[in-house]
């Protein structure tokens, strides 16, 4: 099963870079039979993660996550505001699980600025660990696992097993998308495996999600909004989104982004 999950992830990663692969190319890449690759493609296509073609497969752009550098720039001000609000939930001496993601990286920067004493961090995000590395009173445990360049992290079953050794006060995570029913969705199974381990072992769960995440398409289900204690977002929800959050009984915190410099001058 682990080899199958890894092969599926590698297929999707390569398609995101190259756009299209033939069955023969994939069979050679993994040293498996064309029949095995056809089963992989059928399974991934049934889950909406790629598009099947005669003799190959192509990336499904509706479910592909953007490159890390692009996500970093996307809604940057909103993410910074969310991060500052969420950082105020952390108390001296807290232990935290941190997942990968640009919003969690923004949270790590906010945490580094306020520097609560005696923090203990467990994370599979190399990026977040690097941001917090120079804080004088922070202990950081980084999981093992398979390196994933697209989000600056290590993921998969080994990372999940490492997480199971710990019990933390807070889980702070972002998410790929939130559907109309309140399901929290990610782009890759190997990220969800680790996120679920953190979810199980956190006493309190904090979700960071800017307004663009509501209604966004992704295929791997992490949890439901009702599984979280706090949602930090940047706009006060209305209509169906507001009703969905109220039904989940999740505490809602609204973070307001700083006005743009030119607006301040006006």
HUDA-V990675 format. One line per field, one symbol per residue. psi: psi as a letter, one per 20 degrees, with the letter a starting at -180 (. if undefined). A space follows every 50 residues. Layout:
BEGIN
psi->???
END
This chain:
BEGIN
psi->gghgggggghggghhhgigqqrhgghghhjlrqhhghhggggghhhjjir pqrojaqrqohijpqqqghghhhplghghgggggghhiipqpiqpppprr qhhhghghghhhghmqqkqpppqjohgghghihjphlpppppraappohh jlrpaahhgghghiiqoqgqpoqaqgqorhijppqriphhghgghhgggh jphppppoorhiipiqprhppgaqhiiqhpporiqpqrchgghgghhilp ppppppqpqqghhhh.
END
